[in-house]
Structure formats: structure tokens, C-alpha cells
């Protein structure tokens, strides 16, 4: 449990109408798995139509989303919902605050948010900010939240601006591991390692160091926000550290396809119980469910006696 010396941590997630099919379940899972007493649990809701590659996702509508948000508020899963404003004055305020000028695109070349993410961070009051995409799934083998370890890391290492759990559960890395169905990965000597880049999918961020790193520096015009953060932190001598080992890990669904939505209860159950296909398609940190790839997950669920949806 936190004491008076524990920094106040804000929880923030950006949501949009494309999240309607899964948000209620993933958000309840997320806060349960993180198991941390956040000062505030905030959602930044953008009711507008998605653009670029995000426009291809199935879209709910505002009425459906507002029903979900009302339930989450009523059940005290979250504390507040802020609707992202799209007036020019607020856009310029945010861009000037974080970039030093307002000539930055509001979204990157693919339609991914820049302004919305920074606006959501700006709404937080905590000394430390936890941000995650609305579809992230988290596993913890310990009752102690990894966030406590990250806060201690911030105290020890002045160059660390972001900390994250491990990216994904174990996965077969070569033919021997695939054939023998076991990992030969060596036990890490250190609980943390320095990551090469920043991801906006999920992170715990030291707010004071972030504000000292401003203004943000774009390496290329129209680039994703995570590229800008990576470039800025390198220029400022700041680092993201990620956990070693598999006591805590996070996984991200590759697609919000029919299989993901149909089997979401089972997939959440699998992650919460540390169950996963050791031999699976894609990167270790991505959950592939499209087409035949769902069978990799269904097989391990059946092996553990899970009655599939």
C-alpha cells in the first residue's frame, strides 16, 4: 500500500467509438490487473470519426459509447470522462505547450492521435502518469503491482523517464524451442533493461522529467508521437526502461476482428491466468487472432478446460 511518500499516479486512457465492442471488458480487466491505487482514473473520449487506417475499424456510435462510459462511472471503475475538444484555441494551446509552436499536425500520417494523447496527459494531476491504449491486456504473477517497482526505479535512476512491464509472455524463438516446446532463455541478471524506443501503447511516465524535456522535437514531419518521444528523449539524455522476466507482462491485440470480440472473455481469462500459446504467430507482444491464428489461443484454452464462448 502507498504511504505519504508515494508519488500520486494518474491513470489515463484515450477512447473513441471504435472501442465500443471491447472497452467495458478491457478497462475492467486493466484496472484489476494493474492493482494500484491511482489518484485518479480518467478517460479522454474523442467522439469524432476516425481517420486513416483507423477508419477501417468497426465503428460504434456515440450513444453506445456513452452507455458504456455511464456504466463505468456508475460502477466506480473510472472517476471522470473528459470529451476531447476540437476548437482551434485548445488545439493551439496544447501544441504550443508541448511542441513550442502550433504548426504540428493534430494526427500523424496514418491517422494516429497526437493532439488527443497530449490533451489527455494535460488533464492529469498526478506526479506520475500511467497511460495505456484501450485494448491492452496485462498479466501479473504477483499481488504487488509492478508500478511500485517502477516508482522505486524513478527514485534510483534520474535518467529514466518511462518504465514498462515486459512486452509479452514467453514465445518460441527458434526451431529447438518450437520442437521441444520449452524456453532456453537465460534468467536475467537485472530486473530492468534499457529499451531502444518509446511506445505509446502503454507506459508509466515521470511527469516532472517529461515537462523538463519540453519542447518535444519531431524528427520528421507527420511522424507518430512515439517516434517524436523517442527522438526527444534521446536528445535530452532520457531513457525508457522495461522489465526483464515474466512476472509482469503486457500484450496487445493485433486486430479487433470478429475472433477477438467473440473470444474476448476467454482471452482475458487466459492473460490473467498466465496462459498463452508458446508457439504462436507474430511478435511476442502482439496477440494474433485473425483467421487461423485464433486456433493457437483456442488450443491452450481448451487444454486448460476453458469453456469457450
DRENKOL-184433 format. One record per residue (C-alpha): residue number from 1; x, y, z. Coordinates in steps of 0.1 Angstrom, whole numbers. Each point is the difference from the previous one (the first is absolute). Layout:
> NUM,X,Y,Z
...
***
This chain:
> 1,0,0,0
> 2,12,35,-7
> 3,12,23,28
> 4,2,38,1
> 5,33,-1,-19
> 6,-14,-20,-30
> 7,-5,23,-30
> 8,-35,6,-12
> 9,-7,-20,-31
> 10,-26,9,-26
> 11,-16,-27,-23
> 12,-10,12,-35
> 13,-14,-18,-30
> 14,-11,16,-33
> 15,-32,-15,-14
> 16,-21,4,-32
> 17,-31,-15,-16
> 18,21,-28,-15
> 19,6,-13,35
> 20,-37,-8,6
> 21,2,-37,-6
> 22,26,-6,27
> 23,6,30,23
> 24,-22,-10,29
> 25,18,-34,4
> 26,36,11,-7
> 27,-2,30,24
> 28,-14,-20,29
> 29,27,-26,-7
> 30,28,26,-3
> 31,-7,17,34
> 32,-4,-33,17
> 33,33,-14,-13
> 34,19,32,7
> 35,-12,-1,36
> 36,12,34,9
> 37,-17,28,20
> 38,0,28,-27
> 39,-7,35,11
> 40,-24,3,-29
> 41,-12,-22,-28
> 42,-8,20,-30
> 43,-13,-6,-36
> 44,4,24,-28
> 45,-28,-6,-25
> 46,3,12,-36
> 47,-35,-4,-15
> 48,12,9,-36
> 49,4,-23,-29
> 50,33,-18,-2
> 51,23,7,-29
> 52,26,-19,-21
> 53,5,-36,9
> 54,-22,4,31
> 55,-30,8,-22
> 56,0,-37,-11
> 57,-9,-12,35
> 58,-35,-8,8
> 59,-16,31,15
> 60,-25,3,28
> 61,-19,32,6
> 62,-1,27,26
> 63,-31,-13,17
> 64,15,-35,4
> 65,33,15,14
> 66,-18,23,24
> 67,-19,-30,13
> 68,33,-18,7
> 69,15,31,16
> 70,-30,4,22
> 71,3,-36,13
> 72,37,4,7
> 73,-7,32,19
> 74,-29,-15,18
> 75,20,-30,11
> 76,29,23,10
> 77,24,-17,-23
> 78,10,35,-12
> 79,-3,34,16
> 80,-4,23,-29
> 81,-6,2,-38
> 82,13,30,-19
> 83,-12,7,-35
> 84,29,10,-23
> 85,-7,35,-13
> 86,6,9,-36
> 87,-1,37,1
> 88,30,18,-15
> 89,9,19,32
> 90,4,-33,20
> 91,19,-16,-28
> 92,25,28,-2
> 93,4,1,38
> 94,9,-36,2
> 95,24,0,-30
> 96,17,32,12
> 97,4,-15,35
> 98,15,-32,-11
> 99,18,9,-33
> 100,6,37,6
> 101,-20,9,-32
> 102,-34,-9,-15
> 103,12,-11,-35
> 104,-1,-37,9
> 105,-26,-23,-16
> 106,-27,-11,24
> 107,3,-36,-12
> 108,29,-19,-15
> 109,2,-12,-37
> 110,-21,-31,8
> 111,-27,18,20
> 112,14,-9,34
> 113,-6,26,27
> 114,26,26,11
> 115,-21,29,13
> 116,-25,-24,18
> 117,27,-19,19
> 118,17,32,11
> 119,-33,16,10
> 120,-8,-31,21
> 121,34,2,18
> 122,-6,37,6
> 123,-32,-8,18
> 124,18,-21,26
> 125,10,13,34
> 126,24,-27,12
> 127,37,2,4
> 128,2,-32,-20
> 129,-22,-9,-29
> 130,-11,-35,-11
> 131,-13,-1,-36
> 132,-12,-30,-20
> 133,-19,-6,-32
> 134,-36,-11,7
> 135,6,-36,-12
> 136,31,-9,20
> 137,1,-32,21
> 138,22,-4,30
> 139,13,-30,20
> 140,15,-1,35
> 141,12,-30,19
> 142,3,21,31
> 143,-25,18,23
> 144,25,29,1
> 145,-6,23,-30
> 146,30,5,-23
> 147,-7,38,3
> 148,15,0,35
> 149,32,-14,-15
> 150,0,26,-27
> 151,-5,28,25
> 152,30,-12,19
> 153,19,-1,-32
> 154,-8,36,-6
> 155,15,8,34
> 156,32,-18,-7
> 157,6,9,-37
> 158,-2,37,-9
> 159,2,-7,-37
> 160,-31,-23,-1
> 161,-31,19,-13
> 162,-22,-30,-9
> 163,-3,-36,14
> 164,-20,-29,-14
> 165,-6,-37,9
> 166,14,-27,-23
> 167,-14,0,-36
> 168,-19,-33,-2
> 169,3,-35,15
> 170,27,-25,-11
> 171,0,-11,-36
> 172,19,-27,-19
> 173,30,19,-16
> 174,16,-28,-21
> 175,-6,-35,-14
> 176,13,-17,31
> 177,-25,18,23
> 178,-28,-6,-25
> 179,8,-37,-1
> 180,6,-5,37
> 181,-27,24,10
> 182,21,16,27
> 183,21,31,4
> 184,37,0,4
> 185,1,37,8
> 186,25,9,27
> 187,-12,15,32
> 188,7,38,-1
> 189,26,13,24
> 190,-18,33,4
> 191,-37,7,5
> 192,1,28,-26
> 193,16,8,-34
> 194,2,32,-21
> 195,-24,-1,-29
> 196,9,13,-35
> 197,-31,20,-6
> 198,-33,13,15
> 199,-34,-15,-7
> 200,-32,19,7
> 201,-19,-33,6
> 202,7,1,37
> 203,24,17,23
> 204,6,15,34
> 205,15,34,-3
> 206,18,24,24
> 207,-19,32,-6
> 208,26,24,14
> 209,27,-14,-23
> 210,-24,1,-30
> 211,-7,36,6
> 212,37,8,3
> 213,5,-17,-33
> 214,-24,23,-19
> 215,-3,12,-26
> 216,-4,-33,-19
> 217,21,-4,-31
> 218,-13,-16,-32
> 219,26,-19,-20
> 220,-23,1,-30
> 221,-32,19,-7
> 222,-31,-22,3
> 223,17,-27,20
> 224,-17,-20,27
> 225,1,15,35
> 226,20,-30,13
> 227,28,9,-26
> 228,0,36,13
> 229,3,-12,36
> 230,28,-24,-9
> 231,19,28,-18
> 232,-6,26,27
> 233,10,-23,29
> 234,32,-10,-18
> 235,9,36,-6
> 236,-7,8,37
> 237,19,-30,14
> 238,-31,-17,13
> 239,-9,-37,-2
> 240,-28,-25,1
> 241,7,-30,20
> 242,-19,-33,-3
> 243,-4,-29,24
> 244,19,-32,-5
> 245,-15,-34,8
> 246,-37,-9,-2
> 247,-14,9,34
> 248,-18,29,-17
> 249,-7,2,-37
> 250,-23,18,-25
> 251,-15,-12,-33
> 252,-17,19,-28
> 253,-27,-13,-23
> 254,12,2,-36
> 255,-36,4,-14
> 256,-34,7,15
> 257,-14,-26,-23
> 258,-31,-23,5
> 259,21,-26,18
> 260,14,25,25
> 261,-34,13,8
> 262,-16,-35,2
> 263,26,-15,22
> 264,9,31,20
> 265,-12,-14,34
> 266,21,-31,-6
> 267,31,19,-12
> 268,-2,23,31
> 269,-3,-31,22
> 270,31,-15,-17
> 271,21,31,5
> 272,-11,5,36
> 273,10,-37,7
> 274,33,2,-18
> 275,-12,-24,-28
> 276,12,5,-35
> 277,12,-20,-31
> 278,38,-4,3
> 279,1,-6,-38
> 280,-19,28,-15
> 281,0,24,-30
> 282,13,35,0
> 283,20,21,25
> 284,1,-11,36
> 285,-19,31,11
> 286,-28,-4,-25
> 287,-31,-22,3
> 288,-9,-13,-34
> 289,-37,-11,-3
> 290,-8,6,-37
> 291,-9,-30,-22
> 292,17,-33,10
> 293,23,17,26
> 294,-29,-1,26
> 295,5,-38,1
> 296,33,4,17
> 297,-18,17,29
> 298,-30,-23,0
> 299,21,-31,2
> 300,17,11,33
> 301,-34,12,14
> 302,-15,-34,-7
> 303,30,-17,15
> 304,-7,19,32
> 305,-36,-10,1
> 306,-14,34,-10
> 307,-35,-2,-14
> 308,3,23,-30
> 309,-26,27,-7
***
